[in-house]
Amino acid sequence: MHSVLLSAAIGLAFGFGGYFFGAWQLIWAILFTLVLTIVAFVVLARRLTKRLQPMMVRVQQQMEARMPDAAMQSLRELLPHGKWMPLLEGQIYAQMGMLSYQLGKRDEAIELLKKSSRRLPDGQIVLAVMQYGKGEKAVALQTLQLAGMVSKKHSLLHNVRAWLLAKEGRADEAIAVLAAFTKKNLTDETSKDNLLRLQNGKKMSMKSFGLIWYALGFETPPPEMGQMQQARKGFRTPPKQRGGG
């Protein structure tokens, strides 16, 4: 966000500076301010991206090498830079939260994911799962609802919300969630099938989401699906903590 403020300051200084000194009229001052703000932001964003790219590559390499502690430290070092670029800070918090989840640090993961961007549905799903596991069912459903307003095409997110509503005996609300989703996503066969199941009084089937769904811990994967460690990054089963967490 700092880059936006700095870009606006540059645009205002030049555009209205010329106006106050009589170099051009007000309409030109406004036009120059807008143009220079955009140009300044693009230049700053490119320079910042070039500077941060090696750090982001290092985080990716550490995650691929299964070095979560090192990756977490790299993300902490990257976090201050997030204030200079819109949305970056929320992405960093999401990655930190997912890593904490993988390490079994549930409370830490919840606090980090609360600061993450709602535009990253995987992190919001994991946050809701942990909130639900702590007995904060209403909060978990609200997390999914708010995330769904942004991620309108994310099938798993909307199906998880519907599944939890149905699990809580709120089948009518679950039907409404999937009906609204399938209306805008006509080719999503899994959601249409689950909507039909609910309408017929049957249980939703989440097996088409594969290991991603089973990694959330609500259902046990069938033996033929193999070990949970093969799940997509970000959804590995975290180690159990002694004494809770």
Summary of the structure (lengths in Angstrom):
residues: 245
radius of gyration: 22.8
end to end distance: 33.8
largest distance: 77.9
contacts: 739
relative contact order: 0.07
helix: 72%
strand: 0%
